[in-house]
């Protein structure tokens, strides 16, 4: 996550435009590390969220207000006492750092106009909201920091506020070439690390981007480069950050599959392999990124037990499969014993009594073979012994062939469950998967009850040509889509020989354009275990040719004639209608 000086600058620019001269109407503290201000502006009412939660620290406009506690915390009461009906006069950033200063004009108990300052320090777990008087005296803070907690600075009522400069960082927006060169060269570390440890507001992500733009290896020390190369780096450094001065921001979130991996207020070209989604504002980025990350984290935590069940079953079945394949290998020579028995019956009449072996012409291959014999047994008994061995191995082969087929199907099914868990984005999705695992015997129900009615719906997309496309999020949904929802003339898509979703395209009796076939194929590739691949083979066929074998597990189908296409798994540009 790169809530750095660049993102802070973009957020401050937006907040300044939206909230300057706004009047504070209400203040809430729904969480011990969050404040929400209701602010009346000329453009209407706005909600400002200030968060100092380690993974979600930031200041941005929001649209929702979480449920508030029955009694407001002390810090919230202090805010209400001093800032109710107060007016925001200015919002500014401190030297491109992750520090936002909100200047306020309010009225004291005597009715005189006074100025106050609300400072938001966005520093990961050290983030804080500090409320100060005009002269910089701390009135209160959302987190109190005593001398026992920090030897650098106390954050307590009555203390003077100051920004500790423990790393002696410089403002990147005012740094000249000589200062830049000395700062970077003096540090015995990678050039990327030298950048983000020398200048305020530069995150590792931003440092990596600047190195990428300069075309240099970010992992090498600056001393490895000539002054000309470093000057080129400095040029890219100033060009990239000049967007802050000019207010040229490009807010975007970079996704790895469905997971938001990074966000930035400026373009990150080194993340071009990820899916890039542009947003109209940094505030919207922060709302989206934090909510999606929270959702993914929560879903992953809730899916841990299900993933463990599936993984355990997978490992057990893979071990079973390996054992069965080894046992099957032992039956490879079964036909040899049948031939031995037949040759003994054919030529054993002239074998001397007590012989330990015999030679005979194999009339199947026209080769002479040597057959081991039990000297204590007659030729007939030796022949029967080989026939018995052949029949035993034949029975073993037939049984193992069936068992291996069942084990492979079981592995494929469990892998499909894993894919469903990867796709799951809501608790309803997890509930559907749990229900499926209950039906297939992997999860034991605590009580005997009726089958639950699943609430979640399949993913719904619309093609560029206006055809509706539906994607199953789990095997039960795949079955329902294919066999209950789809008509015979609708088209069915699935990643070839890979766990994944069923994709149904509703034709309404019309012929599908090539572009719709391609977009449906991309959906099938994206919602499969092949997601992220540039070339994925997709099977597609009219639904009327899809069959479900009797007794087959959910999601399992068979088809004997199909078309194929090779497509990438990039679904950017395909319009999503509904679904998680």
C-alpha positions in Angstrom: 0.0 0.0 0.0 1.4 3.4 -1.0 -0.3 6.0 1.0 2.7 8.2 0.6 3.4 11.9 0.2 2.1 11.7 -3.4 -1.3 10.2 -2.4 -1.4 12.7 0.5 -0.8 15.6 -1.8 -3.6 14.4 -4.1 -6.0 13.9 -1.1 -5.2 17.4 0.3 -5.8 18.9 -3.1 -9.3 17.3 -3.3 -10.1 18.1 0.4 -9.1 21.7 -0.1 -11.4 22.0 -3.1 -14.3 20.3 -1.4 -14.1 21.4 2.2 -12.6 24.9 2.4 -15.0 27.3 4.3 -17.1 24.3 5.1 -18.9 24.4 8.5 -18.6 21.4 10.9 -22.1 20.2 11.9 -21.5 16.9 13.6 -18.5 14.8 14.9 -18.6 11.1 15.4 -16.0 8.6 16.6 -17.4 5.2 15.5 -14.0 3.5 16.2 -11.2 4.1 18.6 -9.0 5.1 15.7 -11.5 6.9 13.5 -13.2 10.3 13.3 -16.0 11.3 11.0 -17.0 15.0 10.4 -20.3 16.1 8.9 -19.4 19.3 7.1 -21.8 21.7 5.4 -20.4 23.2 2.2 -21.7 25.2 -0.7 -21.8 22.0 -2.7 -23.9 20.3 0.0 -23.1 18.1 3.0 -19.8 16.2 3.0 -18.5 13.5 5.3 -14.8 13.6 6.1 -13.2 10.4 7.5 -10.0 10.6 9.4 -8.5 7.2 10.2 -5.3 6.3 12.0 -5.9 2.5 11.9 -2.5 0.9 10.9 -3.6 -0.7 7.6 -6.3 1.9 6.8 -4.8 5.2 7.8 -5.8 8.2 5.7 -8.0 11.2 5.3 -10.7 11.1 2.6 -14.3 11.9 1.9 -16.7 9.0 2.6 -20.4 8.3 2.0 -21.2 5.9 4.7 -21.1 6.3 8.5 -20.5 3.2 10.6 -22.6 2.5 13.7 -21.6 4.8 16.6 -21.0 3.6 20.2 -23.8 4.4 22.7 -21.6 6.9 24.5 -19.0 8.9 22.7 -15.3 8.5 23.6 -13.4 11.2 25.4 -11.6 12.5 22.3 -14.8 12.8 20.4 -16.3 14.9 23.3 -13.3 17.2 23.2 -13.7 17.6 19.4 -17.4 18.4 19.8 -16.6 20.9 22.6 -14.1 22.8 20.5 -15.1 22.3 16.9 -18.9 22.2 16.7 -19.9 25.0 14.3 -16.3 25.6 13.5 -15.2 26.5 10.0 -12.4 25.0 7.9 -10.2 27.8 6.6 -7.4 25.8 5.0 -6.1 22.2 4.4 -2.5 21.8 3.7 0.3 19.2 3.5 3.6 19.5 5.5 6.6 19.3 3.1 5.2 16.5 0.9 5.1 14.3 3.9 2.2 12.2 5.1 1.0 14.9 7.4 -2.2 16.9 6.8 -3.0 20.1 8.7 -6.6 21.2 8.9 -6.8 24.9 10.0 -10.0 25.8 11.7 -11.8 28.9 12.9 -14.0 28.5 15.9 -15.5 30.4 18.8 -14.3 30.0 22.4 -16.3 30.0 25.6 -16.1 33.8 25.8 -17.5 34.2 22.3 -14.2 35.3 20.7 -13.0 33.9 17.4 -10.0 31.6 17.8 -7.9 29.4 15.4 -7.3 25.8 16.0 -5.3 23.1 14.2 -6.1 19.5 13.6 -3.1 17.5 12.5 -3.4 14.0 10.9 -0.1 12.0 10.9 -0.4 9.0 8.5 2.5 6.9 9.7 1.3 3.3 9.7 0.9 2.0 13.3 2.3 5.3 14.5 -0.5 7.3 12.9 -2.3 9.9 15.1 -4.8 12.7 15.1 -3.6 15.6 17.2 -5.7 18.6 18.1 -3.7 21.8 18.8 -4.3 25.4 19.8 -3.1 28.2 17.5 0.3 28.4 19.3 0.9 24.7 18.7 0.0 23.4 22.2 -1.6 20.0 22.2 -5.2 20.1 23.5 -5.7 16.3 23.0 -4.9 13.5 20.6 -6.7 10.3 19.6 -3.6 8.3 20.8 -1.7 9.5 23.8 2.1 8.8 23.6 4.0 9.0 26.8 7.8 9.2 27.4 7.7 5.5 28.3 6.2 4.7 24.9 8.5 6.9 22.8 11.8 8.5 23.6 11.5 10.7 20.5 8.3 12.7 21.3 5.5 12.9 23.8 2.0 13.4 22.5 0.0 14.5 25.5 -2.3 17.4 26.4 -0.3 20.5 27.3 2.9 19.5 25.4 4.1 21.5 22.4 3.5 19.9 19.1 6.5 19.3 16.8 7.4 16.9 14.0 10.4 14.7 14.9 13.0 14.7 12.1 14.7 11.4 13.1 15.8 10.5 9.6 16.6 14.1 8.5 14.6 13.7 5.3 14.5 16.4 2.7 11.5 17.9 0.8 11.7 16.3 -2.7 9.8 19.2 -4.3 12.6 21.7 -3.4 15.7 19.5 -3.6 18.4 20.6 -6.0 20.7 18.3 -8.0 23.8 18.6 -5.7 21.7 17.9 -2.6 20.1 14.9 -4.3 23.4 13.5 -5.4 24.9 13.7 -1.9 21.8 12.3 -0.3 21.7 9.2 -2.5 25.4 8.6 -2.8 26.1 8.8 0.9 23.9 5.8 1.7 25.3 2.2 1.5 22.0 0.7 0.3 20.0 0.1 -2.9 19.3 3.2 -4.8 15.5 2.7 -4.3 15.9 2.5 -0.6 18.2 5.6 -0.7 15.4 7.5 -2.4 12.6 6.7 0.1 14.9 7.1 3.2 16.2 10.5 2.0 13.1 12.3 1.0 9.8 12.9 2.7 6.7 11.3 1.2 8.5 8.9 -1.1 7.3 5.4 -0.6 9.1 2.2 -1.8 6.5 2.0 -4.6 7.2 5.6 -5.8 11.0 5.0 -5.5 10.7 1.8 -7.6 8.7 3.7 -10.3 11.3 6.5 -10.5 14.1 4.0 -10.9 12.0 2.1 -13.6 11.4 5.4 -15.5 15.1 6.1 -15.4 15.9 2.6 -16.7 18.2 1.6 -13.8 18.3 -1.4 -11.5 16.7 -0.3 -8.2 18.5 -3.0 -6.2 22.0 -1.7 -6.9 23.7 0.9 -4.7 23.9 4.4 -6.1 27.7 4.2 -6.0 27.5 1.7 -8.8 26.3 4.4 -11.1 28.1 7.3 -12.7 27.1 10.9 -12.1 25.6 11.1 -15.6 23.3 8.1 -14.7 22.4 9.6 -11.4 21.7 13.0 -13.0 19.3 11.2 -15.4 17.7 9.6 -12.3 17.4 13.1 -10.7 15.7 14.4 -13.9 13.1 11.6 -13.8 12.7 12.2 -10.1 11.8 15.9 -10.7 9.7 15.2 -13.7 7.6 12.6 -11.9 7.1 14.7 -8.8 6.4 17.9 -10.8 2.8 16.5 -11.2 2.3 17.2 -7.5 3.1 20.9 -8.0 0.9 21.1 -11.1 -2.0 19.1 -9.6 -1.8 16.5 -12.4 -2.9 13.3 -10.7 -3.9 10.0 -12.2 -5.6 8.1 -9.4 -5.7 4.3 -10.0 -5.8 0.9 -8.3 -3.7 -1.9 -9.7 -5.3 -5.3 -9.4 -3.8 -8.8 -9.4 -6.7 -10.9 -10.6 -9.5 -9.6 -8.3 -7.3 -8.5 -5.5 -6.2 -4.8 -5.3 -2.4 -4.9 -4.9 -1.5 -1.2 -4.9 -3.0 2.2 -5.4 -1.3 5.5 -6.4 -2.2 9.1 -7.2 0.3 9.0 -10.1 0.8 6.4 -12.8 2.9 3.3 -11.9 4.3 2.0 -15.2 6.4 -0.7 -13.6 3.1 -2.4 -12.5 1.9 -2.7 -16.2 1.4 -6.4 -15.8 -1.5 -5.7 -13.3 -4.9 -4.6 -14.3 -5.2 -0.8 -13.9 -8.5 0.8 -13.0 -8.7 4.6 -13.1 -10.8 6.6 -10.7 -12.0 10.2 -10.7 -10.5 11.1 -7.3 -8.1 9.9 -4.7 -10.9 9.9 -2.1 -12.7 7.3 -4.2 -9.6 5.3 -4.6 -9.1 5.2 -0.8 -12.7 4.2 -0.2 -12.6 1.5 -2.8 -9.1 0.2 -1.9 -9.7 0.0 1.8 -13.2 -1.5 1.5 -12.0 -4.2 -1.0 -8.9 -5.0 1.1 -11.0 -5.3 4.2 -13.5 -7.5 2.4 -10.8 -9.8 1.0 -9.1 -10.0 4.4 -12.4 -10.8 6.1 -13.4 -13.4 3.5 -9.9 -15.0 3.7 -10.2 -15.2 7.5 -13.6 -16.8 7.2 -12.6 -19.2 4.5 -9.6 -20.6 6.4 -11.5 -23.6 7.8 -13.0 -24.4 4.4 -9.6 -24.1 2.7 -8.0 -26.4 5.3 -10.7 -29.0 4.7 -10.3 -28.9 0.9 -6.5 -28.9 1.1 -6.4 -31.8 3.5 -8.7 -33.8 1.2 -6.7 -32.9 -1.8 -3.4 -34.0 -0.2 -5.1 -37.3 0.9 -6.4 -38.0 -2.6 -3.1 -37.1 -4.4 -1.3 -39.5 -2.1 -4.0 -42.1 -2.9 -3.6 -41.4 -6.6 0.2 -41.8 -6.5 -0.2 -45.1 -4.6 -2.8 -46.4 -7.1 -0.5 -45.5 -10.0 2.4 -47.4 -8.5 0.1 -50.4 -8.0 -1.1 -50.1 -11.5 2.4 -50.2 -12.8 2.9 -53.5 -11.1 0.2 -55.0 -13.4 1.9 -53.9 -16.6 3.3 -57.4 -17.3 0.1 -59.3 -16.7 -0.2 -60.6 -20.3 3.2 -62.2 -20.0 1.9 -64.7 -17.4 -1.0 -65.6 -19.7 1.4 -66.3 -22.5 3.6 -68.4 -20.2 0.6 -70.5 -19.2 -0.4 -71.0 -22.9 3.2 -72.0 -23.9 3.5 -74.5 -21.1 0.2 -76.1 -22.1 1.4 -76.2 -25.7 5.0 -77.4 -25.2 5.3 -78.6 -21.7 4.7 -82.3 -22.6 8.5 -82.8 -23.3 9.8 -80.9 -20.3 12.0 -83.1 -18.1 10.7 -83.8 -14.6 12.3 -81.4 -12.0 13.2 -78.8 -14.7 13.6 -75.3 -13.4 12.9 -73.6 -16.7 11.9 -74.2 -20.3 12.4 -72.5 -23.6 9.6 -72.1 -26.1 8.8 -70.2 -29.2 6.3 -67.3 -28.5 3.9 -67.7 -31.4 2.7 -64.1 -30.8 6.1 -62.5 -31.4 8.1 -65.4 -33.1 10.7 -65.0 -30.4 12.1 -67.7 -28.1 11.3 -67.0 -24.4 12.7 -68.6 -21.2 9.9 -69.6 -18.8 10.8 -70.1 -15.0 9.3 -73.3 -13.6 8.6 -74.7 -10.1 10.6 -78.0 -10.2 8.3 -79.6 -7.6 5.2 -79.0 -9.7 4.0 -80.6 -13.0 3.8 -78.6 -16.2 0.1 -78.4 -15.8 0.4 -77.0 -12.3 2.9 -74.5 -13.5 0.6 -73.4 -16.2 -2.3 -73.0 -13.8 0.0 -70.9 -11.5 0.7 -68.5 -14.3 -3.0 -68.3 -15.3 -3.9 -67.6 -11.7 -1.3 -64.8 -11.5 -2.5 -63.3 -14.8 -6.2 -63.3 -13.6 -5.3 -61.7 -10.3 -3.4 -58.9 -12.0 -6.1 -58.5 -14.6 -8.7 -58.1 -11.8 -6.3 -55.7 -10.0 -5.8 -53.7 -13.2 -9.5 -53.3 -13.9 -10.3 -52.3 -10.3 -7.4 -49.9 -10.2 -8.4 -48.3 -13.5 -11.8 -47.5 -12.1 -10.4 -46.4 -8.7 -7.9 -44.1 -10.5 -10.6 -42.6 -12.6 -12.7 -41.9 -9.4 -9.7 -40.4 -7.6 -8.8 -38.2 -10.6 -12.4 -37.0 -10.6 -12.2 -36.3 -6.9 -9.0 -34.3 -7.3 -10.6 -32.3 -10.1 -13.6 -31.7 -8.0 -11.6 -30.5 -5.0 -9.5 -28.3 -7.3 -12.8 -26.7 -8.5 -13.7 -26.0 -4.9 -10.4 -24.2 -4.5 -11.1 -22.1 -7.5 -14.6 -21.3 -6.1 -12.9 -20.2 -2.9 -10.6 -18.0 -4.8 -13.6 -16.4 -6.6 -15.7 -16.0 -3.4 -16.1 -12.4 -2.4 -19.0 -12.5 0.0 -20.1 -14.5 3.0 -23.0 -15.8 0.9 -20.5 -17.2 -1.6 -18.7 -19.0 1.3 -22.1 -20.3 2.6 -22.9 -21.8 -0.8 -19.5 -23.5 -0.9 -20.0 -24.8 2.6 -23.4 -26.2 1.7 -21.9 -27.9 -1.3 -19.2 -29.5 0.8 -21.9 -30.6 3.2 -23.8 -32.2 0.4 -20.7 -34.1 -0.9 -19.8 -35.3 2.6 -16.6 -33.2 3.3 -18.3 -31.1 5.9 -20.5 -32.7 8.6 -23.6 -30.8 9.5 -24.0 -30.1 13.2 -27.7 -30.8 13.0 -30.0 -32.5 10.5 -31.9 -29.8 8.7 -33.5 -28.9 5.4 -31.3 -27.8 2.5 -30.6 -24.1 2.9 -31.8 -21.7 0.3 -28.7 -19.9 -1.2 -29.0 -16.2 -1.5 -26.2 -15.4 -3.8 -26.6 -14.9 -7.6 -24.2 -15.7 -10.4 -22.0 -13.0 -11.9 -23.8 -11.1 -14.6 -22.0 -9.4 -17.5 -23.1 -8.0 -20.8 -21.1 -8.3 -24.0 -20.1 -5.4 -26.3 -22.9 -6.6 -28.6 -25.5 -6.6 -25.9 -25.7 -10.3 -25.1 -26.1 -11.3 -21.4 -23.4 -13.5 -20.0 -23.6 -15.4 -16.7 -20.7 -16.8 -14.6 -21.2 -19.4 -11.9 -19.3 -18.7 -8.7 -19.4 -22.3 -7.3 -20.3 -25.8 -8.5 -23.9 -25.7 -7.3 -24.3 -22.5 -9.2 -22.6 -23.9 -12.2 -25.2 -26.8 -12.3 -28.1 -24.4 -11.8 -26.8 -22.1 -14.6 -26.2 -24.9 -17.1 -29.1 -27.2 -16.5 -31.9 -25.0 -15.0 -31.2 -21.5 -16.4 -29.7 -22.0 -19.8 -31.8 -22.9 -22.9 -30.7 -25.5 -25.4 -29.6 -22.8 -27.9 -27.5 -20.9 -25.4 -23.8 -21.2 -25.5 -21.7 -22.8 -22.8 -18.0 -21.9 -22.1 -15.4 -23.5 -19.8 -11.6 -23.5 -19.5 -10.3 -26.7 -21.1 -9.1 -29.3 -18.6 -8.9 -26.8 -15.8 -11.1 -26.0 -12.7 -13.3 -23.1 -13.4 -16.7 -21.5 -13.7 -19.4 -22.4 -16.2 -20.1 -19.4 -18.4 -23.5 -19.2 -20.1 -24.3 -16.7 -23.0 -28.0 -16.2 -23.6 -28.7 -16.0 -27.3 -32.5 -15.6 -27.4 -32.4 -17.6 -30.6 -29.9 -15.1 -32.3 -26.5 -15.9 -33.7 -23.6 -14.7 -31.6 -21.0 -12.3 -33.1 -17.3 -13.3 -32.9 -16.6 -10.6 -30.4 -19.2 -12.0 -27.9 -17.6 -15.5 -28.3 -14.2 -13.9 -27.4 -15.5 -12.0 -24.4 -17.3 -15.1 -23.0 -14.1 -17.0 -23.5 -12.2 -14.4 -21.6 -14.7 -14.7 -18.7 -14.2 -18.5 -18.7 -10.5 -18.0 -18.6 -10.6 -15.3 -15.9 -12.8 -17.3 -13.6 -10.7 -20.4 -13.7 -7.4 -21.7 -12.3 -5.8 -20.3 -15.4 -6.5 -16.7 -14.5 -3.5 -14.5 -15.3 -2.4 -16.6 -18.3 -2.0 -14.9 -21.7 -3.2 -18.0 -23.6 -6.0 -20.2 -22.2 -7.8 -22.8 -24.2 -11.5 -22.6 -23.9 -14.1 -25.2 -24.9 -17.5 -23.9 -26.0 -20.6 -25.7 -27.2 -24.3 -25.2 -27.3 -25.9 -26.1 -24.0 -28.1 -28.8 -25.5 -25.0 -31.0 -26.1 -23.9 -30.8 -22.4 -24.8 -33.9 -20.3 -24.4 -34.6 -16.6 -23.6 -38.2 -15.7 -25.8 -39.9 -13.2 -24.3 -39.6 -9.7 -21.7 -37.1 -10.8 -20.6 -34.4 -8.3 -21.8 -30.8 -8.7 -20.3 -28.9 -11.6 -19.2 -32.1 -13.4 -20.4 -32.4 -17.0 -19.5 -34.3 -20.2 -19.6 -33.4 -23.8 -18.3 -35.1 -26.9 -18.1 -32.5 -29.7 -17.1 -28.9 -29.1 -15.4 -25.9 -30.5 -12.2 -24.4 -29.0 -10.6 -21.0 -28.9 -7.4 -19.7 -27.3 -7.8 -16.4 -25.5 -6.2 -14.3 -22.7 -7.8 -13.9 -19.3 -8.0 -10.1 -19.4 -11.6 -9.0 -18.8 -11.0 -5.3 -18.7 -13.6 -3.6 -20.8 -16.3 -6.2 -20.3 -19.3 -4.6 -18.6 -20.3 -6.1 -15.3 -24.0 -5.8 -14.4 -24.3 -7.5 -11.0 -22.7 -10.0 -8.7 -20.0 -9.7 -6.1 
